[in-house]
Amino acid sequence: MMIGLSSMSFAQNSANANAAANANVACPISIIDNAVNGNLDFGTIVNSAAGGAGVVTVSDGVFYSGVSGYTGSAPHNTPHAADFTITGQSGFSYSITPTIVTNFNGTGVTLSNLTSSQGTTHSFATGGGCVSNTLDIGGAVVIQPGANGAYVAQINVAVSYN
């Protein structure tokens, strides 16, 4: 009986265990416009009596309907898509939302149909760390008869992790 009591007197009344604490910190997502070709530019457009439209694709293709692009020797803007660099965490997917903040100032010209070279969602390449992707934004412009002058609109491109 004494043997039974003495083994009970050595019973454990507390215990400890350890666990690891882990944190995985991802690169913040960011977007910058590229200074050289940062803006969506439709070039210099020669209007017609009926008006028309112009389209700049995400790959810098330019199409005019009812109007024409100016091709003379005087300085003019070369049409091109807006160009951005998006930086974020390798392997993460993200959403792209281009919006018109303010349409062209004045009357007679309307910006529409913003398109993204990456669609509405895309992913960063895998491999670890922060990586970058190029994003191009194209769009369309509708020109009413009689419109002329310099027009400026503001677009915003938002990106966010999915």
C-alpha positions in Angstrom: 0.0 0.0 0.0 2.9 2.3 0.8 4.3 1.7 -2.6 1.0 2.8 -4.3 0.8 6.0 -2.2 4.4 7.0 -2.9 3.9 6.7 -6.7 0.9 9.0 -6.4 2.9 11.6 -4.6 5.1 12.1 -7.7 2.1 12.7 -10.1 2.6 15.7 -12.4 0.2 18.6 -11.8 1.3 21.0 -14.6 2.6 20.8 -18.2 4.1 23.1 -20.8 4.3 23.1 -24.6 5.8 25.4 -27.2 4.4 26.6 -30.6 6.0 28.6 -33.3 4.7 32.1 -34.2 4.8 32.7 -38.0 4.2 35.8 -40.1 4.3 36.1 -43.9 4.4 39.7 -44.9 3.5 40.4 -48.6 4.6 43.3 -50.7 2.1 46.1 -50.8 0.4 46.4 -54.2 1.2 49.6 -56.0 0.7 51.2 -59.4 2.6 54.1 -61.1 2.1 55.7 -64.4 5.2 55.5 -66.6 6.3 59.0 -67.4 7.2 58.6 -71.1 3.9 57.1 -72.2 1.8 57.5 -69.0 -1.2 59.1 -70.6 -3.8 57.7 -72.9 -3.4 59.9 -76.0 -5.6 59.9 -79.1 -3.2 62.2 -81.0 -4.4 65.1 -83.1 -7.7 64.3 -84.8 -9.0 66.1 -87.8 -12.8 66.4 -87.3 -15.3 66.0 -90.1 -18.7 67.7 -90.8 -20.4 64.5 -89.5 -18.1 63.9 -86.5 -16.8 60.5 -85.7 -14.8 58.4 -83.3 -11.3 57.2 -82.5 -10.0 54.2 -80.7 -6.6 53.5 -79.2 -6.1 49.9 -78.3 -4.0 48.5 -75.4 -1.3 47.6 -77.9 -1.2 51.2 -79.3 -3.3 50.4 -82.4 -5.2 53.4 -83.6 -8.5 53.4 -85.5 -10.6 56.3 -86.7 -14.1 56.3 -88.1 -15.6 59.5 -89.7 -12.5 61.5 -88.6 -8.8 61.1 -89.4 -5.5 61.4 -87.5 -3.3 64.3 -88.4 -0.2 63.2 -90.2 1.4 66.5 -91.2 4.9 67.6 -90.3 3.9 70.0 -87.5 4.4 68.7 -83.9 1.4 66.7 -82.7 0.9 64.0 -80.2 1.5 60.4 -81.2 -1.5 58.2 -80.2 -0.7 55.5 -77.6 -2.3 53.7 -74.7 -1.7 54.7 -71.1 1.2 52.8 -69.6 1.5 51.7 -65.9 3.7 49.5 -63.8 2.0 47.4 -61.1 4.2 45.9 -58.3 3.1 43.3 -55.8 3.7 39.9 -54.2 4.8 37.1 -56.4 1.9 34.6 -57.1 -0.9 36.9 -55.8 -3.8 37.7 -58.1 -5.3 41.2 -58.3 -8.2 43.2 -59.7 -7.9 46.0 -62.2 -10.6 48.8 -62.4 -10.0 51.6 -64.9 -12.6 54.4 -64.5 -13.2 57.9 -65.9 -12.8 60.4 -63.1 -13.7 63.5 -65.2 -14.7 63.3 -68.9 -13.2 65.6 -71.5 -13.6 69.3 -70.6 -15.9 71.2 -72.9 -18.6 69.8 -75.1 -18.5 67.7 -78.1 -16.0 65.1 -77.1 -16.6 62.0 -74.9 -14.2 59.4 -73.5 -15.5 55.9 -73.2 -14.8 52.1 -73.3 -11.6 52.0 -71.2 -9.9 48.6 -71.6 -7.1 46.9 -69.8 -4.3 44.8 -71.4 -4.7 42.4 -68.5 -8.5 42.2 -68.4 -10.2 42.7 -65.0 -8.0 40.3 -63.0 -4.5 39.1 -63.4 -1.7 37.5 -61.4 1.9 38.2 -60.6 4.5 35.7 -61.7 5.6 33.1 -59.1 9.1 32.9 -57.8 9.1 34.9 -54.5 9.4 38.5 -53.5 8.0 41.6 -55.1 7.5 41.5 -58.9 6.2 43.9 -61.4 3.8 43.8 -64.4 3.2 46.3 -67.2 -0.4 47.4 -67.7 -1.7 49.3 -70.7 -5.1 51.1 -70.8 -6.8 51.9 -74.1 -10.1 53.6 -74.9 -12.4 55.3 -77.3 -13.3 58.9 -78.0 -16.5 60.1 -79.7 -16.3 63.5 -81.5 -19.4 65.5 -82.3 -19.6 67.7 -85.4 -18.1 71.1 -84.8 -15.9 70.1 -81.9 -12.4 71.4 -82.0 -9.7 72.4 -79.5 -7.7 70.7 -76.8 -9.6 68.3 -74.5 -8.4 66.8 -71.3 -10.0 64.0 -69.3 -8.8 62.2 -66.1 -8.8 58.5 -65.7 -8.0 56.4 -62.6 -6.7 52.9 -62.5 -7.3 51.1 -59.2 -5.6 47.8 -58.4 -6.2 45.6 -55.4 -5.3 42.1 -54.2 -8.1 39.5 -54.7 
